[in-house]
Amino acid sequence: MEKPNTNSTPPSPSFEAQLARLEEIVAQLDRGTLPIEQLLQLYEEAMQLIASCRTYLAQAELRIIQIRSSTFPAEEEAPSRTIEPEGLEE
């Protein structure tokens, strides 16, 4: 019988879960009622969550750029419409 692989890393929480945890931490830090050591641990966790969320957003941005470039291969950017503000007619 095979043993389950205990060396594998658990899947990362979703972006939304990480953001929710970050909001919880911010609320706890804002209260300021915890001992300093616990505040430092929460701060460290928050910084790790921020880094993870930034990485996720950067990857999402790259994915959007790839989708746009495959949709509009002849152009560097998707065509944009110029909208003139109302009342500025020549």
C-alpha positions in Angstrom: 0.0 0.0 0.0 1.4 3.4 -1.0 1.7 6.2 1.6 0.3 9.6 0.7 3.0 12.1 -0.3 3.5 14.2 2.8 6.2 16.3 1.2 3.9 18.0 -1.3 2.9 21.6 -0.6 -0.8 22.2 -0.1 -2.5 24.2 -2.8 -2.3 28.0 -2.4 -5.4 29.7 -1.2 -7.3 31.6 -3.8 -6.7 35.3 -4.4 -10.0 36.1 -2.8 -9.2 34.0 0.3 -5.8 35.7 0.6 -7.5 39.1 0.3 -10.1 38.3 2.9 -7.4 37.1 5.3 -5.4 40.3 4.6 -8.6 42.3 5.5 -8.9 40.4 8.8 -5.3 41.1 9.7 -5.7 44.8 8.9 -8.7 44.9 11.2 -6.7 43.2 14.0 -3.7 45.5 13.5 -6.0 48.6 13.6 -7.5 47.5 16.9 -4.0 47.5 18.4 -5.1 45.4 21.4 -2.8 42.4 20.8 0.6 41.9 22.3 3.4 43.4 20.3 4.8 39.9 19.3 1.5 38.8 17.9 1.2 42.1 16.0 4.6 41.5 14.5 3.6 38.0 13.4 0.4 39.4 11.8 2.3 42.1 10.1 4.7 39.5 8.7 1.8 37.4 7.5 0.2 40.4 5.9 3.4 41.3 4.0 3.6 37.7 2.7 0.0 37.9 1.6 0.6 41.2 -0.2 3.5 39.7 -2.1 1.5 36.7 -3.1 -1.5 38.9 -4.2 0.9 41.1 -6.2 2.4 38.1 -7.9 -1.1 36.8 -8.7 -2.2 40.2 -10.2 1.0 40.4 -12.3 0.4 36.9 -13.7 -3.2 37.9 -14.4 -2.0 41.0 -16.2 0.4 39.0 -18.4 -2.5 36.6 -19.2 -4.7 39.5 -20.3 -1.9 40.8 -22.5 -1.5 37.4 -24.1 -5.2 37.1 -24.7 -5.3 40.6 -26.3 -2.3 39.9 -28.5 -3.8 36.6 -29.7 -7.1 38.4 -30.4 -5.5 41.4 -32.1 -2.2 39.9 -33.5 -1.4 42.7 -35.9 -1.6 45.4 -33.2 0.3 45.8 -30.1 -2.8 46.9 -28.2 -6.5 46.4 -28.8 -8.1 49.1 -30.9 -9.4 51.9 -28.7 -12.2 54.3 -29.5 -11.7 57.9 -28.9 -14.7 59.5 -27.2 -15.0 63.2 -27.4 -16.3 65.0 -24.3 -19.8 66.4 -24.8 -20.0 70.1 -25.6 -16.5 70.4 -27.2 -17.6 70.4 -30.8 -15.6 72.4 -33.3 
